[in-house]
């Protein structure tokens, strides 16, 4: 006997559960994109690092890097507005807007490292190498930018497999290699050496052959990532458990990553990204429960240090970047940002910014069949 539609939907959501601003001075360009003008206090001769001259002399670990959680998985026309999607705009659009951290999840699909959300039957964004090639092209065109990648290694693939993909995309040439006990360099020095891509990969071992691929939890600790209420955000260390407390992790030199995205729960195990509260979740407010600004302020107070990395869903809402700018002391002092038309607007994106690509699965009628078959295989 075939299950009812509600049970099919529940199975779909179950697969999701284990996965993981507009600044002022806005001008409208002739191409329909939103352009951000440079504040008058900055002159044309100023060198901007990650969109601000004030950040050039700061070390990588002294800066809050705002990031897109599950950056490759879109909720737009290309995925039939899939409920599994965590972002409205793609990775290079996020970089254009000023985000400098991109997180994604990968799985092994027939021997290829594929960008898949929990399972490739749920949401498949294509080969990791293709995605990295686009990031490489963006970095080629933007030499004054330091970018960070965090990859969830869904099938515990070997570091050599990632090294092959990064080399294939040409992105390995930018890979930064830590130099032991000397600490993290300044953004300016990373740009001068052209080693300005920091890559953390979960569930790999350090490799002399690929030293720029850094085992995530040897360098980073994270707060909880399965939050289901606006009151649920906290600053307690969630991973790696071996690091003990957040205080101990900081003393050991681990960099704090603050997860700030929530799920809508249908049950204790069935969840999907919560877009209904996104304008509150990503708000810079330091007084509103569940707001990004308050969470960051709380963690900074408890840790005695601001979060180095922050991950959010639907980054264009809030606007999320405003919180990072405040933490970095560069609010009103940024240049060179642009965001897609429609950013921060309706909670359902469609239209000209979307690009359909083969292999991507959304939550349409055909996809329901695929999801049901995947669920049957799991149970």
Buried (B, 14 or more C-beta within 10 A) or exposed (E): EEEEEEEBBBBBBBBBBEBBBBBEBEEEEEEEBBBBEBBEEBEEEBEBBBBBBBBBEBBBBBBBBBBBBBBBBBBBBBBBBBBBBBBBBBBBBBBBBBBBBBBBBBBBBEEBBBBBBBBBBBBBBBBBBBBBBBBBBBBEEBEBBBBBBBBBBBEEBEBEBBBBBBBBBBBBBBBBEBEEEEEBBBBBBBBEEEBBBBBBBBBBEEBEEBBBBBBBBBBBBBBBBBBEBBEEBBBEBBBBEEBEEBEEBBEEEBBBBBBBBBBBBBEEEBBBBBBEBBBBBBBBBBEBEBBBBBBBBBBBEEBEBBBBBBBBBBBBBBBBBBBBBBBBEBBEBBBBBBBBBBBBEEEEBBEEBBEEEEEBBBBEEEBBEBBBEBBEEEE
